Amino acid sequence: MRPMQCIELSQIDGSAQSELLTIARQAIRNGMERPDSSSPTIPDITSCQPSIRKPGCAFVTLLKNGELRGCIGALKAQQALACDVAEHARAAAFRDPRFPPLRAEELPQIRIAISVIGPTEAFPVQSERDLLDQLRPFKDGLILELDDPHSHISATFLPSVWEQLPSPPKFVNALKRKAGLPEVFWSKNLQFKRYTTLSFSEPESR
């Protein structure tokens, strides 16, 4: 399926953010009630606010006592943003390979955070120094891609990762490791894209 143009982040106001968080939590509940169903259940798309019926993509993060408990998302818009959030909320809860499936007794302790992905833009650089100089800490999400005759390597960090890796060298080196590359690796075949996000979450105490 051909990727669609992502929604403009400015269109997602506070009311739309609240609705997306509700959709994400309900999708997880539905997954617990209907574990054999492969498709997340969300409210009739026609009942959603117009802005989140538009094509969009997001990462849904689950936090338990402040610690990561699951995170799944997409960088390309393939469906309505409301559907995308429901799909990835369920995937973060039950199909993140780093964690066991979320249990019902854990759900009250889970805080949901959503990062809606803005349009990606090509980020051509001439060297690693050029990359480090141009990166905008705490603003840029970064996609790393490398094609060779035998494989395609791709990895991304959301802008929120700057909170754990606040300097460009640490940020880039960790992204290389995530992609399975040595920290010292550099190639003219490396390609980068960047994007911004609109991030919001449930309150600390529910």
Sequence and secondary structure as in RCSB ss.txt:
>XXXX:A:sequence
MRPMQCIELSQIDGSAQSELLTIARQAIRNGMERPDSSSPTIPDITSCQPSIRKPGCAFVTLLKNGELRGCIGAL
KAQQALACDVAEHARAAAFRDPRFPPLRAEELPQIRIAISVIGPTEAFPVQSERDLLDQLRPFKDGLILELDDPH
SHISATFLPSVWEQLPSPPKFVNALKRKAGLPEVFWSKNLQFKRYTTLSFSEPESR
>XXXX:A:secstr
   B    GGG  HHHHHHHHHHHHHHHHHHHH TT SS   S GGGS GGGGSEE EEEEEEETTEEEEEEE S
SB EEHHHHHHHHHHHHHH  TTS    GGGGGGEEEEEEEE   EE   SSHHHHHHH  TTT EEEEEEE SS
 EEEEEE GGGGGT  SHHHHHHHHHHHTT  TT   TTEEEEEE EEEEE  S  
